[in-house]
């Protein structure tokens, strides 16, 4: 049984080797409408969890083969924090020579558990999903196990942020007609201001979903991102707009936007016209804006004149 996969080139996390903690079948606390793994009844456990020793042995061999890795990503065919030996696995991985940055991709459902927060705090990077901030949206889109409450999950993420010294990323996946409403994003903004993530990745469906749901356009993602004023939002899209679908902003409009939130390099490459990108370059040369890197994402932000 293979417990590792890749490496793959991730725009957000560099050259990444993955670890699958649920290789036999999907094991997840959610049954998200957009899931690329297909539909499955939510569960609280992983069937036949792989032994720590076998995982670590495979990872050790792959680190020798790929010394240039940027990230070792703990994930699963479902939710990796359901793995019962997660803390032991992290301890053993930390002993390996040439270990790159350790990252986990979680749906946030177990972050309400203090022991999970303690385990994840030992990693270098943590990415948590937060598609909704209202219970109605949460139940409709993420379809969690009975009894799970989004308010308690948000409380858990905020508590984790206080504990965690590494890089915290929050991912929002937008689905047309469900969580693309302004009132939902106002609730998300309130939650995200409490959390204080280092970066917020805002994306939409780009792989075949489990159920009949649809993505929003890159332009809609841009509109929604403006509702997250003052937060470090990076728009995640595989498509690059063409012609009339590209957004053009003049200098005044750009500065107004940058006063509200930073722009990522990917925003500039995928959403804006070449003239807008050139204006951003001029603002950088003039010292009106500066650069800041969060993980592998480069942000451009307004420079304080105080």
Number of C-alpha atoms within 10 A of each C-alpha: 8 11 20 21 14 11 18 14 14 13 12 16 18 16 18 25 23 20 24 20 29 24 20 16 14 20 25 26 26 25 24 23 19 25 18 14 16 14 16 17 13 18 18 15 17 24 15 12 15 20 12 16 13 13 20 20 13 14 22 16 10 17 18 12 10 14 12 12 20 20 24 23 23 24 20 26 17 27 28 24 29 24 21 14 14 18 16 13 18 18 12 14 19 15 10 14 11 14 18 20 15 20 23 23 21 24 22 20 26 21 24 20 12 13 12 16 19 15 16 25 20 18 19 17 22 21 20 20 18 24 25 27 24 17 13 12 16 21 19 14 22 19 17 21 17 10 6 18 18 22 15 13 19 23 16 20 29 20 17 22 20 11 14 18 13 16 18 24 20 25 23 19 21 25 20 15 11 17 22 21 13 12 13 16 22 16 14 22 19 12 19 21 14 15 20 18 21 16 20 25 19 20 23 23 20 15 11 14 18 16 14 8 15 18 20 17 18 24 16 14 21 18 13 19 22 15 17 21 18 15 20 23 25 24 25 23 20 13 11 14 18 12 8 8 14 18 19 15 17 12 13 9 11 18 18 12 18 18 16 18 22 24 22 22 17 20 20 19 14 20 24 21 19 14 13 19 18 12 15 22 14 14 18 17 11 10 11 15 20 16 15 12 11 15 15 12 16 17 22 22 22 22 14 9 5 3
